[in-house]
Amino acid sequence: MKHTSIKTPLIASLLTLALGGGLVLNTVQAADTSHAVIVGGQSMMQSKDIIDNAVNSADHTTLVAAVKAAGLVETLKGKGPFTVFAPVNSAFTALPAGTVDTLLKPENQAALSKLLTYHVVAGTLDMKTLAEKIKAGGGKTELTTVAGGKLWATMNGPHNITIKDEKGDVADITTYDVYQSNGVIQVIDKVLMPKS
């Protein structure tokens, strides 16, 4: 009876994939994607800044359009570090009808900028840091946004952090710790609203 090592078919399968284009990565790409998080169907590269990654996410097209309309591209390409609580497209869709279209009008740039910078906190607040702050705060931590407003982070189970806005609405972080060259993105399922 002939014994065939499991290594032989495994190596053959990997070579087939590689030669067929399934694993065509050069050394630099492979190193860059080793810790990449997939958001909106795309790898978020730690070597890129918040904007350069966000524009590739199919889940954040509304957010990117809003950042451009608000004139915040250069700010979010800046050195930082920033933590961005980034709402997905469905979070914007859940707003009352016409809200996004109204905010994207040039005459509403200041209001749009205030709303978007309400989603940004100075510093790199990854899940571990947020959890430590929540524990130190007795179950809640208050965050001051770039817009000057307040957000509150709490634990909802052992591995889920929620973010409450000034209106009392709560967003779940759905994808944690999307590291960028100038901070971190925490993907959320709702648009955070400051007090009017």
Residue pairs with C-beta under 8 A, 6 or more apart in sequence:
14 23
17 23
18 24
25 33
32 45
32 46
32 47
33 43
33 45
35 46
35 179
36 43
36 44
36 45
36 46
37 43
37 44
37 175
37 177
37 178
37 179
38 44
39 53
39 57
39 59
39 60
39 175
39 178
39 185
39 187
40 56
40 57
40 58
40 59
40 60
40 88
41 57
41 58
41 59
42 53
42 56
42 57
42 58
44 53
44 56
44 57
44 178
44 179
44 180
44 185
45 52
45 53
46 179
46 180
46 181
47 181
48 180
48 181
49 76
49 77
49 80
49 180
49 181
49 182
50 76
50 77
50 80
50 82
50 84
50 180
50 182
50 183
50 185
51 64
51 67
51 73
51 76
51 77
52 77
53 178
53 180
53 185
54 60
54 63
54 64
54 67
54 86
54 185
55 64
57 64
59 88
59 89
59 187
60 86
60 88
60 89
61 89
62 87
62 89
62 92
62 93
62 100
63 86
63 87
63 88
63 89
63 92
63 116
65 104
66 92
66 100
66 103
66 104
66 112
66 115
66 116
67 73
67 76
67 116
69 103
69 104
69 106
69 109
69 112
70 109
70 112
70 113
70 116
71 109
71 113
72 113
72 116
72 117
76 82
76 84
76 120
76 182
77 182
78 182
79 182
80 122
80 124
80 180
80 182
80 183
81 122
81 123
81 124
81 182
81 183
81 184
82 120
82 121
82 122
82 123
82 124
82 146
82 182
82 183
82 184
83 120
83 121
83 122
83 123
83 124
83 125
83 183
83 184
83 185
83 186
84 119
84 120
84 183
84 184
84 185
84 186
85 119
85 120
85 121
85 151
85 163
85 171
85 173
85 186
85 188
85 192
86 119
86 185
86 186
86 187
86 188
87 119
87 171
87 188
87 189
87 190
87 191
87 192
88 174
88 187
88 188
88 189
90 189
91 171
91 188
91 189
91 190
91 191
92 99
92 100
92 191
94 190
94 191
95 191
102 108
103 111
103 112
103 115
104 112
114 147
114 194
115 147
115 191
115 193
115 194
117 145
117 146
117 147
118 145
118 146
118 147
118 149
118 151
118 165
118 192
118 193
118 194
119 145
119 192
120 145
120 146
120 147
121 143
121 144
121 145
121 146
121 151
122 146
123 183
124 183
124 184
125 133
125 143
125 184
125 186
126 176
126 177
126 179
126 184
127 161
127 173
127 176
127 177
127 186
130 141
130 153
130 161
131 155
131 161
133 141
133 153
134 140
134 141
134 153
134 154
134 155
134 161
139 154
139 155
140 152
140 153
140 154
141 152
141 153
141 154
142 150
142 151
142 152
143 150
143 151
143 152
143 153
144 150
145 151
145 194
147 194
149 166
149 194
149 195
150 166
151 163
151 164
151 165
151 166
151 192
152 163
152 164
153 161
153 162
153 163
153 164
154 161
154 162
154 164
155 161
155 162
156 162
156 172
160 172
160 173
161 172
161 173
161 176
161 186
162 170
162 171
162 172
162 173
163 170
163 171
163 173
163 186
163 188
163 192
164 170
164 171
165 171
165 192
165 193
165 194
166 193
166 194
166 195
167 193
167 194
167 195
169 190
169 192
169 193
170 190
171 188
171 189
171 190
171 191
171 192
172 188
172 189
172 190
173 186
173 187
173 188
174 187
174 188
174 189
175 186
175 187
176 186
176 187
177 184
177 186
178 184
178 185
178 186
178 187
